[in-house]
Amino acid sequence: MKNYIFCPLCRTHLKKSVIDGKERGYCPKCGFVNYKNPLPSAGAVAVKNGKVLLIKRGREPGKGLWALPSGFIESGETPEDACSRELKEETGMDGIINRLIGVYREGTEVYGDVIVVMYFVEIIGGELKAGDDAEEAKFFNKEKLPNLHFNCFNKAVVEVLHEN
């Protein structure tokens, strides 16, 4: 999360003031306000034959820990498109989004607050292989699921498994 000292628009030294109920940096010259907004991301609880697809994270935050396929939504991309893209990039698998599970807020040390849009996805094809920023991709029986790195991932999996 960017903590500006100087205005990114006009390079004036930022001052601090309470704006919209929070102390924020602002530019006295051009009016820029340093709002610290959460980053949007999307993820998949991807299931095939009753098994949940997980990745072992290859990057921080949570390097080496199990997680759901997920990532940041890119500019011009819908959450659904980001979900499908991340699933393919991290696992090699293709899926059909069945429904929205929920929208969560996850606090991270690296990125600050992240808004995570989670979808229930049915795997329809592809070749299972770890890719992009995943060390490993693997299907787990629901009885043998490890604890996942982000709390929202655990909540989304419980939501899906409770229904199925």
Secondary structure, 3 states (H helix, E strand, C coil): CCCCCECCCCCCECEEEEECCEEEEECCCCCCECCCCCEEEEEEEEEECCEEEEEEECCCCCCCCEECCEEECCCCCCHHHHHHHHHHHHHCEEEEEEEEEEEEEEEECCCEEEEEEEEEEEEEEECCCCCCCEEEEEEECHHHCCCCCCHHHHHHHHHHHHHC
